């Protein structure tokens, strides 16, 4: 929620586009998010490549468990950090969303 970008108001078609500028920002933020996920997943992916190259298949089960723990820990940490940021900025985020056309009705 550091950089909220405009979305269509409730009840409007998700395929309708108002401006091309927000579509670019949305695509840019989603691409950035993809690279963050890839970076955080790198330890497990590199370990998987090592297991496959060395054909050390019994280690795959350990990697499966470790990857599940790693993913759960990263998800927990992301929710914790994201929640803290939203708690600090929720007034600004809500004010920004209400300023978008069609989003002021509650």
One Martini backbone bead per residue (centre of mass of N, CA, C, O) as a GRO file, in nm:
protein
  106
    1UNK     BB    1   0.052   0.067   0.010
    2UNK     BB    2   0.253   0.281  -0.102
    3UNK     BB    3   0.124   0.260  -0.421
    4UNK     BB    4  -0.162   0.347  -0.507
    5UNK     BB    5  -0.387   0.249  -0.765
    6UNK     BB    6  -0.620   0.292  -0.985
    7UNK     BB    7  -0.953   0.179  -0.987
    8UNK     BB    8  -1.240   0.049  -1.032
    9UNK     BB    9  -1.539   0.077  -0.939
   10UNK     BB   10  -1.797  -0.046  -0.805
   11UNK     BB   11  -1.970  -0.227  -1.069
   12UNK     BB   12  -1.751  -0.217  -1.269
   13UNK     BB   13  -1.577  -0.305  -1.525
   14UNK     BB   14  -1.258  -0.454  -1.538
   15UNK     BB   15  -1.217  -0.378  -1.860
   16UNK     BB   16  -1.229  -0.093  -1.798
   17UNK     BB   17  -1.070   0.211  -1.918
   18UNK     BB   18  -0.960   0.533  -1.838
   19UNK     BB   19  -0.641   0.515  -1.821
   20UNK     BB   20  -0.306   0.467  -1.920
   21UNK     BB   21  -0.134   0.549  -1.671
   22UNK     BB   22  -0.239   0.335  -1.464
   23UNK     BB   23  -0.161   0.086  -1.626
   24UNK     BB   24   0.142   0.134  -1.612
   25UNK     BB   25   0.171   0.137  -1.307
   26UNK     BB   26   0.054  -0.142  -1.255
   27UNK     BB   27   0.260  -0.298  -1.427
   28UNK     BB   28   0.511  -0.201  -1.276
   29UNK     BB   29   0.433  -0.308  -0.991
   30UNK     BB   30   0.396  -0.607  -1.078
   31UNK     BB   31   0.685  -0.646  -1.177
   32UNK     BB   32   0.822  -0.581  -0.913
   33UNK     BB   33   0.682  -0.809  -0.754
   34UNK     BB   34   0.803  -1.042  -0.915
   35UNK     BB   35   1.103  -0.982  -0.836
   36UNK     BB   36   1.064  -1.017  -0.534
   37UNK     BB   37   0.969  -1.310  -0.540
   38UNK     BB   38   1.219  -1.424  -0.687
   39UNK     BB   39   1.426  -1.338  -0.471
   40UNK     BB   40   1.296  -1.487  -0.225
   41UNK     BB   41   1.302  -1.777  -0.388
   42UNK     BB   42   1.604  -1.841  -0.456
   43UNK     BB   43   1.702  -2.052  -0.244
   44UNK     BB   44   1.508  -2.278  -0.341
   45UNK     BB   45   1.576  -2.279  -0.645
   46UNK     BB   46   1.877  -2.341  -0.617
   47UNK     BB   47   1.840  -2.606  -0.464
   48UNK     BB   48   1.684  -2.746  -0.690
   49UNK     BB   49   1.906  -2.737  -0.902
   50UNK     BB   50   2.111  -2.903  -0.740
   51UNK     BB   51   1.940  -3.160  -0.716
   52UNK     BB   52   1.904  -3.210  -1.022
   53UNK     BB   53   2.200  -3.214  -1.116
   54UNK     BB   54   2.284  -3.441  -0.886
   55UNK     BB   55   2.055  -3.648  -0.839
   56UNK     BB   56   1.931  -3.586  -0.527
   57UNK     BB   57   1.633  -3.701  -0.451
   58UNK     BB   58   1.618  -3.730  -0.136
   59UNK     BB   59   1.652  -3.413  -0.094
   60UNK     BB   60   1.371  -3.323  -0.195
   61UNK     BB   61   1.211  -3.362   0.070
   62UNK     BB   62   1.366  -3.151   0.229
   63UNK     BB   63   1.306  -2.921   0.029
   64UNK     BB   64   1.002  -2.926   0.058
   65UNK     BB   65   0.995  -2.855   0.359
   66UNK     BB   66   1.175  -2.603   0.345
   67UNK     BB   67   0.998  -2.448   0.139
   68UNK     BB   68   0.745  -2.435   0.313
   69UNK     BB   69   0.876  -2.281   0.548
   70UNK     BB   70   0.980  -2.044   0.388
   71UNK     BB   71   0.710  -1.952   0.267
   72UNK     BB   72   0.564  -1.912   0.538
   73UNK     BB   73   0.765  -1.704   0.655
   74UNK     BB   74   0.742  -1.494   0.430
   75UNK     BB   75   0.438  -1.451   0.450
   76UNK     BB   76   0.434  -1.363   0.744
   77UNK     BB   77   0.630  -1.122   0.709
   78UNK     BB   78   0.461  -0.971   0.495
   79UNK     BB   79   0.209  -0.929   0.669
   80UNK     BB   80   0.345  -0.781   0.898
   81UNK     BB   81   0.470  -0.544   0.736
   82UNK     BB   82   0.214  -0.457   0.581
   83UNK     BB   83   0.042  -0.401   0.832
   84UNK     BB   84   0.218  -0.179   0.951
   85UNK     BB   85   0.201   0.014   0.711
   86UNK     BB   86  -0.109   0.038   0.709
   87UNK     BB   87  -0.139   0.145   0.999
   88UNK     BB   88   0.024   0.414   0.930
   89UNK     BB   89  -0.153   0.475   0.628
   90UNK     BB   90  -0.472   0.447   0.616
   91UNK     BB   91  -0.567   0.741   0.581
   92UNK     BB   92  -0.425   0.799   0.311
   93UNK     BB   93  -0.543   0.563   0.152
   94UNK     BB   94  -0.844   0.635   0.186
   95UNK     BB   95  -0.821   0.920   0.065
   96UNK     BB   96  -0.724   0.830  -0.211
   97UNK     BB   97  -0.964   0.647  -0.286
   98UNK     BB   98  -1.189   0.871  -0.250
   99UNK     BB   99  -1.070   1.051  -0.494
  100UNK     BB  100  -1.183   0.858  -0.676
  101UNK     BB  101  -1.397   0.789  -0.909
  102UNK     BB  102  -1.666   0.617  -0.737
  103UNK     BB  103  -1.529   0.583  -0.419
  104UNK     BB  104  -1.721   0.758  -0.209
  105UNK     BB  105  -1.910   0.534  -0.165
  106UNK     BB  106  -2.046   0.347   0.132
   0.00000   0.00000   0.00000
